[in-house]
Amino acid sequence: MRLTTRTNLAMRTLMFCAVNSDRIVRKHEIAEACNASENHLAQVVNTLAQRGFVETQRGRSGGLRLAREMDSIGVGEVLRTFEASLPFVECFDADTNSCPLANACRFRDALEAGVEAFYSAMDRHTLGDMVRDNGALEHLLHMSGQPRVSLCGSPARKRSDESSAQPATTPAE
């Protein structure tokens, strides 16, 4: 089983918003942190907003944030939002199925049970489960310039890319 890029990006976006729940985040910040195209991300954010996972704010100070508490956002719900319209195999879609074995195939039944077991397992997890007490994720996704908690719970040190940024000096002419 393989999730689509959109589904993966949807979960990354929601985790980014959850880690930075104290502020409105911008699309370009998510794209940079999650290694994604802003255009692709825009489509994902649109679906997340339409389905009530995030709320968006337009304008100069715009961006997005979680529309619900992270414990009320089920992982299975998010995955179904992005995956449900795509049949796992051809025979799952009665309108386009052209498999000559469809009426006698037990493999379809086994696949259907497997997919249902996958979603059942995902339904037992929330966005909060993915984010809460996950110092490594927070370290990767928390916006710089904002207070962070280190992986060990003590005050976080600056990232190497933040501490090595020195203002450029030019020789006097």
Backbone hydrogen bonds, N-H to C=O, Kabsch-Sander energy under -0.5 kcal/mol:
donor,donor_aa,acceptor,acceptor_aa,energy
8,N,4,T,-2.2
9,L,5,T,-2.8
10,A,6,R,-2.3
11,M,7,T,-2.1
12,R,8,N,-2.2
13,T,9,L,-2.6
14,L,10,A,-2.4
15,M,11,M,-2.5
16,F,12,R,-2.5
17,C,13,T,-2.5
18,A,14,L,-2.4
19,V,15,M,-2.6
20,N,16,F,-1.7
21,S,18,A,-1.2
23,R,20,N,-1.6
25,V,64,L,-2.7
29,E,26,R,-0.6
30,I,26,R,-1.9
31,A,27,K,-2.8
32,E,28,H,-2.2
33,A,29,E,-2.4
34,C,30,I,-2.6
35,N,31,A,-0.5
35,N,32,E,-0.7
36,A,31,A,-2.4
41,L,37,S,-2.6
42,A,38,E,-2.2
43,Q,39,N,-1.3
44,V,40,H,-1.7
45,V,41,L,-3.1
46,N,42,A,-2.1
47,T,43,Q,-1.8
48,L,44,V,-2.7
49,A,45,V,-2.7
50,Q,46,N,-2.5
51,R,47,T,-2.1
52,G,49,A,-1.3
53,F,48,L,-2.7
54,V,48,L,-1.0
55,E,65,R,-2.7
57,Q,63,G,-2.7
62,G,59,G,-2.1
63,G,57,Q,-1.8
64,L,25,V,-2.6
65,R,55,E,-1.7
67,A,53,F,-2.5
68,R,53,F,-0.7
72,S,69,E,-1.9
73,I,70,M,-1.0
74,G,72,S,-0.8
75,V,125,H,-2.4
76,G,122,M,-1.1
76,G,125,H,-0.5
78,V,74,G,-1.9
79,L,75,V,-2.6
80,R,76,G,-2.6
81,T,77,E,-1.8
82,F,78,V,-1.4
83,E,79,L,-2.5
84,A,80,R,-2.3
86,L,83,E,-2.0
92,F,89,V,-1.9
93,D,90,E,-1.8
94,A,92,F,-0.7
96,T,93,D,-0.8
97,N,93,D,-1.5
102,A,99,C,-1.2
104,A,101,L,-2.0
105,C,101,L,-1.3
110,A,106,R,-2.0
111,L,107,F,-2.7
112,E,108,R,-2.7
113,A,109,D,-2.1
114,G,110,A,-2.2
115,V,111,L,-2.8
116,E,112,E,-2.2
117,A,113,A,-2.2
118,F,114,G,-2.2
119,Y,115,V,-2.4
120,S,116,E,-2.3
121,A,117,A,-2.3
122,M,118,F,-2.2
123,D,119,Y,-2.1
124,R,120,S,-0.5
124,R,121,A,-1.0
125,H,122,M,-1.7
127,L,70,M,-0.8
127,L,73,I,-2.6
128,G,70,M,-1.5
130,M,126,T,-1.2
131,V,127,L,-1.4
132,R,128,G,-2.9
134,N,131,V,-1.8
135,G,133,D,-0.7
138,E,134,N,-2.4
139,H,135,G,-2.5
140,L,136,A,-1.6
141,L,137,L,-2.4
142,H,138,E,-2.7
146,Q,143,M,-1.3
150,S,154,S,-1.6
153,G,150,S,-1.1
156,A,148,R,-0.9
162,E,159,R,-0.7
163,S,159,R,-2.4
164,S,160,S,-1.6
165,A,162,E,-0.5
166,Q,164,S,-1.0
